[in-house]
Amino acid sequence: MEYLISITIGYLLGSFPTAYVVLRKKGIDITQAGSGNVGAMNSFEVTNSKAIGIIVLIFDFLKGFLSVLIIRFIYPESFVLQGMSLIFAIFSHCFNPWINFNGGRGLATASGGIVLIIYPLIFVWLILWAITFILKKNIHLSNIAATILSMLIVFNNSELSIKYSSPKANSSESIVLIFTLGSLIILIKHIEPLKELIKDFKEKGIRK
């Protein structure tokens, strides 16, 4: 029953289609505009409005944050239940049932929950993202690299991750499971941008 409650709360909160609702008020169907991604970055690019991009970013962040916070009130000692709520918030954000399973890429929603259950990982991810962006000047590549490298850091330092987890995780396996599932969902949503990056790389190679 505990798992069902955790999953349901995360799924329902994550499924609120923030970008779709905000841009609909301006007569724009974000699933058909720009990249079609239902997230903050595409909202900004489609509207050229920093305010709209920030609003979408904040609300998507809050979906993950509240998913964990609510379960924390109900099951304050369970890392797994709070983590599962976050996983399903990310999943329903990325594959939203209200808009034909379109959605965002999950980073803002994931960040909202991670800041509660293991906050140092946010700083690790941001540092890795910044380094990759400085070197490659590509947002999607930076997202992919930072997510993969952060996941590997958790794999190789699971005991340290337990130390900084809140609430304290019962085992390294639970930490690895939560972050593997979350990272995989995010990476799946980056498959299309990755294909574009590979295509561009091949075209540049041919031109040379």
Secondary structure as the mmCIF struct_conf table of DSSP 4:
data_model
#
loop_
_struct_conf.conf_type_id
_struct_conf.id
_struct_conf.beg_label_comp_id
_struct_conf.beg_label_asym_id
_struct_conf.beg_label_seq_id
_struct_conf.end_label_comp_id
_struct_conf.end_label_asym_id
_struct_conf.end_label_seq_id
HELX_RH_AL_P HELX_RH_AL_P1 GLU A 2 GLY A 14
TURN_TY1_P TURN_TY1_P1 SER A 15 SER A 15
HELX_RH_AL_P HELX_RH_AL_P2 THR A 18 ARG A 24
TURN_TY1_P TURN_TY1_P2 LYS A 25 GLY A 27
HELX_RH_3T_P HELX_RH_3T_P1 ILE A 30 GLN A 32
BEND BEND1 ALA A 33 ALA A 33
TURN_TY1_P TURN_TY1_P3 GLY A 34 SER A 35
BEND BEND2 GLY A 39 GLY A 39
HELX_RH_AL_P HELX_RH_AL_P3 ALA A 40 THR A 47
HELX_RH_AL_P HELX_RH_AL_P4 LYS A 50 ILE A 74
BEND BEND3 TYR A 75 TYR A 75
TURN_TY1_P TURN_TY1_P4 PRO A 76 GLU A 77
HELX_RH_AL_P HELX_RH_AL_P5 PHE A 79 CYS A 94
BEND BEND4 PHE A 95 PHE A 95
STRN STRN1 ASN A 96 ASN A 96
HELX_RH_3T_P HELX_RH_3T_P2 PRO A 97 ILE A 99
TURN_TY1_P TURN_TY1_P5 ASN A 100 PHE A 101
STRN STRN2 ASN A 102 ASN A 102
BEND BEND5 GLY A 106 GLY A 106
HELX_RH_AL_P HELX_RH_AL_P6 LEU A 107 ILE A 117
TURN_TY1_P TURN_TY1_P6 TYR A 119 TYR A 119
HELX_RH_AL_P HELX_RH_AL_P7 PRO A 120 LYS A 136
HELX_RH_AL_P HELX_RH_AL_P8 ILE A 139 ASN A 156
TURN_TY1_P TURN_TY1_P7 ASN A 157 ASN A 157
HELX_RH_AL_P HELX_RH_AL_P9 SER A 158 TYR A 164
BEND BEND6 SER A 166 PRO A 167
HELX_LH_PP_P HELX_LH_PP_P1 LYS A 168 ALA A 169
BEND BEND7 ASN A 170 ASN A 170
HELX_RH_AL_P HELX_RH_AL_P10 SER A 172 ILE A 188
TURN_TY1_P TURN_TY1_P8 LYS A 189 HIS A 190
HELX_RH_AL_P HELX_RH_AL_P11 ILE A 191 ARG A 207
#
